[in-house]
Amino acid sequence: MALTVYGVILLILPIAVVFPTSQAIEFYSIGGIFDDGPPPNPERLIFVQSVICNNIRCNRSEERPFQAAARLQHTKLANNAAVLQTMCVLLANNATLTVGVADLDVVNMIATASKQIKVPFITPSFALKESFPDMKFDYVVSLRPSLIQPLLDLLDYNHWKQFAYIYDGKRGMRRADTLMRIFPRYGYDVTFKHLRMEEPITETLKNMRDSGRHHIIFDLSLEASERALRKLQANDLGMVTASYHYIFMDLDIGEIDMNQFQLGGLNLTGFRLLDKESDVYQDFIVDWRSCVRNNSYIDVDTKYFHLSNPALSLDMMEVALEALNKFRLDKRESVKKKERTRTCKLGMSSALVPSSEGPILINIIKKVKYQGLTGNIEFDSQGDRVNYSVQILGLRQTGLEKIGTWNGQNENRLTFDTFTDDETSTDAMSGRIYTITSILSPPFLMLKPDADQRRGIDKYKGYCVDLLEEIAKVYRNKHSTFRYKIKLVADGEYGTQMENGKWNGMVGELMYGKADIAVAPLTINVQRERVVGFTKPFMSLGVSIMIKKPQDNQPGVFTFMQPLAPEIWMSVFFACVIVSVVLFQVSRFSPKEWHRVEHPPPTPSGIGEFSLNNPSERFVTEDREETENDFGIFNSLWFTVGALMQQGCELCPRSFSGRLTGSVWWFFTLILVSSYTANLAAFLTAKRMVMPISSASDLAEQTSITYGTLASGASETFFKTSSVPIYRHMWEFMSNSEDMPFANTTEEGVERVRKSNGKYAFLLESAMNDYYNQQPPCNTMRAGNLLDSKSYGIGVNKQLVDVREFLTLAILELQEGAILNDLQKRWWTSQNESCRIPPVPDHMTKTSALNLETLAGIFYILLGGLAVALLVAGGNLFLRSRHELIAAKNRYIAKRKERIQGNQKNVQANLKACCKGASSHTPV
């Protein structure tokens, strides 16, 4: 077959130059270097066909009144010696210029030969500055545009900072080498990976996924790009979610039929050089078909012109022919003029005779301006293409479509199209199917009873399903359709960081791109926020304690003693004794407590006496007057007990110290009895609601009840990372417990509470706690207050910034419209009315006995009052004693005075008697 094609080419070449003409026609020789591979080789056929069509136009019109000879040489492009030999043959045959495909390994040799012989070489194979930024090619012109600047502008537009660059082939290697020097200037963190020939791409993709590289640039051949897309859609990779964004550098990526792939909602961007809708392209197809159909022996199918290489090859020929035409119009000497025949001997540069037309022709080529199949064609002074444009392709429902344009002539080089059709809108969320990861956790997500007979999201029900529907309504009102699919998290975990640094659960699926969005009871915390994005919270809650409802407490014989602690009862007993003794003492000291009584015949003793049979005390004075004190020891005790029992007593202190003692005791009993009555009422009311645990402190201070959390959940992370001493102590207890306190699922933890007979407490989010408490058999309850404050939010892959912003606004809109509140009522309040019970007030959940610390104040007052009473009684005793002492002294003085006066009277009487006797005896 190859020989047949080549033979046809050799037959055509003479025919192309012998068409009759009425005037002298100039003749130019164009050398062509192409690969000697098997057909079809469209670049090689286009080279010949272009020369034939030019010669046909030459005979039909004056547009290009010259003919060209296609001197075709096919060789092994990767072989330096073979390519050099081909160049020698073409130059020896006086080729005015050379064109063809060039292998990057032999470009230097071709450029050197062309420079020495001064014959221009035009190629569509590579971009000069992109592949050889440090080299200067004087006689080489390239048709292939550089994609480096379009790529840099696209990276800047997408705000990429961290990504991977996978490349293969010589062109990809050259471009990657250039980009390795450019990317650091922009602060990009890039992982380069060279995909070698026949190397499987699966492992490379897995490594990129596991390293968190969700943005990947594929600089691969078209065949390798298609293989990469097939691997990407594999279910085991999970790399077709919206969090992944791929850029393909091959200019023919748009020719791949995307309908054969299930790419989900990923972002895929590519470049395309051909504008198939342009008038230039459409006119060319018509002209080419006409030329081939009517006048050619070689049929080059127009399907090849959908690809960039054939289109660039055609533009290469048009540039060569246009340059030759301008060269002719400048009246330069034709190559038909006799000149020294060129020869080429390998290794002998002296045998190379430079062309005199070469410098002029290369300048003409570099000044060519032409509208070709690949758009505007212009060159800079180095022979590299400038002022070109490429289309930006984006993945839509119908495949890769044009979404924007990069134009090197515009100040704003990168622009995106504005669409009116929702399906082709450039909205970041349109046309994509987002993968929602979630977990079966009532009432957030549950399977319908007939889920086996349903498909897709219709299998599920719950709060999260309704929330997604409401978000879709918000999006539908403002944009088009929010399309999504729900898949359950593979490992059944919420998401925690493992010892190897990787994340599991839904957070891991978001981080590694297996899912785009997580709609579940996913708690927002610092650790998760570092690796995934969260919307505004859609529910606020906190860690709570779930326990089994305690059974009714049967009252005991001494239930009445429960309102007061044992130390209070002992203190009250001793207080009664002490007050009684103090009252007895102060009554004895105060004279006001003594009163006269009718006394039976006096006792011979003449002293005070006390009778145990009589609770009062009597005292017989020297004057035979008997006084009595009502507050003997037994009456004092009776008075104290009567006041304590809130009962009256006929006895009443009359002294100030006694009344002070009674007053403080009455105040003491008032507070004591009131407190006892109030606490007793609380005990009797809450006797059926007494719980062994009412707070985290209760859990931490005991060891009989085991407690735990959900493994790999936010509650576990809360205790594990908490700096609060009590929570840190609880974590140590849980982590060191032999009875494995952690539950793999919420249902497992709840079931363990129900079957543990009160010996296990489950620490979980309050929303889940409240839900399960209302589910049959209704034997669980929430104990105490929340341990912390947290929120549930929708998790989003960090790369999907626009999606997160939209979901946040949707959540806020639903919150302002009270829709979130309605959803919560629907799934928490209205699901099971049989378990609904009124909330238990905090003061009734557990009533503690009043202890000594609580009632210490009244004991202090009592002791203070007793002390004052004793001081007053002592003062009264002192004053009474002093008064009696003075009175006794006065009595003594008066008696002594009276005695003296009596004695004086006796002496005087005796003297008078003596005097009377003496006077009656006269002397004899």
DARAHU-V328180 format. One record per residue. RES is the residue in one letter. PHI is phi in whole degrees, 0 to 359 (NA if undefined). Layout:
RES:PHI + RES:PHI
This chain:
M:NA + A:298 + L:295 + T:296 + V:297 + Y:297 + G:297 + V:298 + I:298 + L:295 + L:288 + I:288 + L:303 + P:295 + I:298 + A:293 + V:245 + V:243 + F:295 + P:293 + T:215 + S:271 + Q:219 + A:294 + I:245 + E:284 + F:229 + Y:231 + S:253 + I:244 + G:271 + G:237 + I:248 + F:221 + D:290 + D:265 + G:292 + P:291 + P:289 + P:281 + N:233 + P:299 + E:297 + R:291 + L:291 + I:296 + F:303 + V:290 + Q:296 + S:295 + V:294 + I:296 + C:297 + N:297 + N:293 + I:294 + R:297 + C:299 + N:281 + R:260 + S:212 + E:261 + E:298 + R:227 + P:281 + F:209 + Q:243 + A:235 + A:250 + A:270 + R:267 + L:274 + Q:229 + H:250 + T:207 + K:275 + L:295 + A:273 + N:258 + N:301 + A:295 + A:292 + V:293 + L:296 + Q:297 + T:296 + M:298 + C:296 + V:297 + L:295 + L:291 + A:293 + N:267 + N:57 + A:293 + T:293 + L:210 + T:236 + V:226 + G:146 + V:275 + A:234 + D:281 + L:295 + D:285 + V:246 + V:298 + N:299 + M:293 + I:295 + A:296 + T:292 + A:296 + S:296 + K:291 + Q:290 + I:270 + K:61 + V:243 + P:296 + F:234 + I:248 + T:222 + P:258 + S:275 + F:203 + A:264 + L:298 + K:291 + E:286 + S:265 + F:226 + P:293 + D:258 + M:246 + K:240 + F:246 + D:283 + Y:239 + V:242 + V:235 + S:245 + L:271 + R:283 + P:283 + S:281 + L:256 + I:293 + Q:293 + P:302 + L:294 + L:298 + D:293 + L:291 + L:297 + D:294 + Y:295 + N:274 + H:60 + W:283 + K:234 + Q:226 + F:199 + A:245 + Y:229 + I:254 + Y:220 + D:216 + G:69 + K:288 + R:295 + G:297 + M:294 + R:296 + R:293 + A:297 + D:297 + T:292 + L:292 + M:299 + R:271 + I:269 + F:303 + P:301 + R:295 + Y:261 + G:74 + Y:278 + D:260 + V:239 + T:255 + F:266 + K:222 + H:270 + L:270 + R:282 + M:301 + E:66 + E:282 + P:295 + I:272 + T:300 + E:296 + T:298 + L:295 + K:296 + N:297 + M:295 + R:296 + D:292 + S:274 + G:81 + R:273 + H:268 + H:251 + I:227 + I:255 + F:256 + D:257 + L:238 + S:293 + L:298 + E:295 + A:292 + S:296 + E:293 + R:295 + A:296 + L:296 + R:294 + K:289 + L:296 + Q:281 + A:298 + N:295 + D:287 + L:275 + G:64 + M:242 + V:240 + T:267 + A:291 + S:285 + Y:267 + H:224 + Y:243 + I:240 + F:256 + M:271 + D:292 + L:289 + D:253 + I:299 + G:291 + E:276 + I:282 + D:284 + M:285 + N:292 + Q:280 + F:250 + Q:253 + L:264 + G:58 + G:248 + L:292 + N:262 + L:228 + T:235 + G:214 + F:240 + R:221 + L:269 + L:273 + D:256 + K:289 + E:268 + S:286 + D:295 + V:300 + Y:294 + Q:296 + D:295 + F:297 + I:301 + V:295 + D:296 + W:294 + R:298 + S:294 + C:294 + V:291 + R:292 + N:265 + N:224 + S:242 + Y:269 + I:242 + D:261 + V:263 + D:299 + T:291 + K:296 + Y:294 + F:281 + H:279 + L:258 + S:287 + N:298 + P:299 + A:295 + L:294 + S:294 + L:294 + D:297 + M:299 + M:291 + E:294 + V:296 + A:297 + L:291 + E:296 + A:294 + L:294 + N:295 + K:293 + F:298 + R:294 + L:295 + D:281 + K:62 + R:282 + E:293 + S:285 + V:289 + K:286 + K:295 + K:299 + E:214 + R:299 + T:293 + R:280 + T:230 + C:219 + K:249 + L:301 + G:81 + M:235 + S:291 + S:293 + A:280 + L:278 + V:260 + P:297 + S:279 + S:281 + E:272 + G:304 + P:300 + I:290 + L:293 + I:293 + N:292 + I:296 + I:299 + K:291 + K:259 + V:295 + K:235 + Y:211 + Q:263 + G:252 + L:298 + T:265 + G:95 + N:292 + I:242 + E:216 + F:229 + D:269 + S:293 + Q:268 + G:89 + D:266 + R:283 + V:223 + N:56 + Y:258 + S:221 + V:228 + Q:274 + I:262 + L:257 + G:227 + L:281 + R:235 + Q:296 + T:266 + G:123 + L:282 + E:230 + K:292 + I:240 + G:189 + T:218 + W:251 + N:232 + G:291 + Q:273 + N:270 + E:294 + N:267 + R:295 + L:257 + T:228 + F:243 + D:287 + T:253 + F:248 + T:259 + D:279 + D:299 + E:288 + T:246 + S:294 + T:274 + D:308 + A:299 + M:251 + S:281 + G:74 + R:244 + I:252 + Y:272 + T:268 + I:260 + T:264 + S:207 + I:219 + L:290 + S:206 + P:301 + P:266 + F:289 + L:213 + M:219 + L:275 + K:290 + P:304 + D:255 + A:297 + D:295 + Q:263 + R:244 + R:227 + G:66 + I:288 + D:290 + K:283 + Y:250 + K:214 + G:134 + Y:300 + C:294 + V:296 + D:294 + L:297 + L:297 + E:296 + E:293 + I:295 + A:298 + K:295 + V:298 + Y:294 + R:296 + N:291 + K:251 + H:229 + S:231 + T:242 + F:272 + R:260 + Y:205 + K:224 + I:255 + K:227 + L:283 + V:298 + A:294 + D:266 + G:69 + E:249 + Y:279 + G:137 + T:223 + Q:276 + M:275 + E:296 + N:277 + G:91 + K:275 + W:253 + N:250 + G:66 + M:295 + V:297 + G:296 + E:294 + L:291 + M:294 + Y:265 + G:80 + K:284 + A:215 + D:263 + I:224 + A:242 + V:245 + A:192 + P:288 + L:259 + T:283 + I:276 + N:217 + V:296 + Q:298 + R:289 + E:296 + R:289 + V:247 + V:225 + G:264 + F:232 + T:278 + K:298 + P:297 + F:255 + M:201 + S:253 + L:197 + G:192 + V:289 + S:227 + I:249 + M:255 + I:228 + K:281 + K:300 + P:291 + Q:285 + D:299 + N:274 + Q:279 + P:294 + G:258 + V:297 + F:253 + T:299 + F:296 + M:273 + Q:294 + P:299 + L:243 + A:290 + P:305 + E:293 + I:291 + W:301 + M:295 + S:295 + V:295 + F:299 + F:295 + A:298 + C:299 + V:296 + I:295 + V:297 + S:298 + V:296 + V:297 + L:297 + F:298 + Q:291 + V:293 + S:291 + R:291 + F:283 + S:270 + P:291 + K:287 + E:275 + W:258 + H:216 + R:285 + V:222 + E:291 + H:248 + P:294 + P:311 + P:297 + T:281 + P:287 + S:289 + G:75 + I:235 + G:294 + E:221 + F:229 + S:245 + L:288 + N:281 + N:245 + P:295 + S:272 + E:241 + R:241 + F:220 + V:258 + T:277 + E:294 + D:275 + R:65 + E:258 + E:260 + T:247 + E:230 + N:242 + D:289 + F:266 + G:284 + I:296 + F:285 + N:294 + S:297 + L:294 + W:295 + F:298 + T:294 + V:293 + G:299 + A:293 + L:295 + M:274 + Q:63 + Q:243 + G:281 + C:211 + E:292 + L:281 + C:208 + P:297 + R:250 + S:277 + F:297 + S:294 + G:293 + R:292 + L:296 + T:298 + G:294 + S:294 + V:293 + W:290 + W:297 + F:297 + F:299 + T:292 + L:299 + I:294 + L:297 + V:292 + S:296 + S:295 + Y:297 + T:297 + A:295 + N:290 + L:295 + A:297 + A:295 + F:296 + L:291 + T:286 + A:261 + K:295 + R:265 + M:240 + V:289 + M:244 + P:287 + I:232 + S:228 + S:198 + A:294 + S:297 + D:299 + L:295 + A:291 + E:271 + Q:233 + T:231 + S:283 + I:254 + T:278 + Y:218 + G:201 + T:234 + L:281 + A:294 + S:60 + G:238 + A:292 + S:295 + E:297 + T:297 + F:300 + F:288 + K:293 + T:254 + S:290 + S:258 + V:287 + P:305 + I:294 + Y:288 + R:294 + H:295 + M:296 + W:295 + E:298 + F:295 + M:293 + S:289 + N:260 + S:289 + E:283 + D:266 + M:35 + P:283 + F:275 + A:253 + N:285 + T:224 + T:297 + E:299 + E:296 + G:295 + V:295 + E:295 + R:291 + V:297 + R:293 + K:260 + S:271 + N:56 + G:83 + K:258 + Y:216 + A:241 + F:251 + L:262 + L:210 + E:296 + S:298 + A:297 + M:293 + N:299 + D:297 + Y:291 + Y:291 + N:294 + Q:260 + Q:256 + P:304 + P:272 + C:58 + N:246 + T:239 + M:205 + R:268 + A:251 + G:74 + N:269 + L:289 + L:278 + D:203 + S:232 + K:212 + S:215 + Y:265 + G:221 + I:275 + G:276 + V:225 + N:304 + K:300 + Q:285 + L:267 + V:295 + D:296 + V:295 + R:296 + E:296 + F:296 + L:297 + T:297 + L:296 + A:295 + I:297 + L:296 + E:294 + L:292 + Q:291 + E:293 + G:274 + A:63 + I:287 + L:298 + N:295 + D:296 + L:296 + Q:293 + K:296 + R:296 + W:260 + W:250 + T:270 + S:262 + Q:280 + N:213 + E:286 + S:292 + C:263 + R:287 + I:228 + P:295 + P:297 + V:273 + P:299 + D:299 + H:286 + M:254 + T:291 + K:200 + T:255 + S:264 + A:293 + L:290 + N:254 + L:296 + E:296 + T:292 + L:255 + A:298 + G:300 + I:290 + F:292 + Y:296 + I:297 + L:299 + L:297 + G:297 + G:297 + L:296 + A:296 + V:297 + A:299 + L:295 + L:298 + V:296 + A:298 + G:297 + G:297 + N:298 + L:298 + F:296 + L:297 + R:295 + S:296 + R:295 + H:296 + E:293 + L:295 + I:296 + A:296 + A:295 + K:294 + N:296 + R:297 + Y:296 + I:297 + A:295 + K:294 + R:294 + K:297 + E:294 + R:295 + I:297 + Q:296 + G:293 + N:295 + Q:299 + K:295 + N:293 + V:296 + Q:296 + A:294 + N:296 + L:296 + K:297 + A:292 + C:296 + C:295 + K:294 + G:289 + A:291 + S:288 + S:274 + H:254 + T:277 + P:283 + V:253
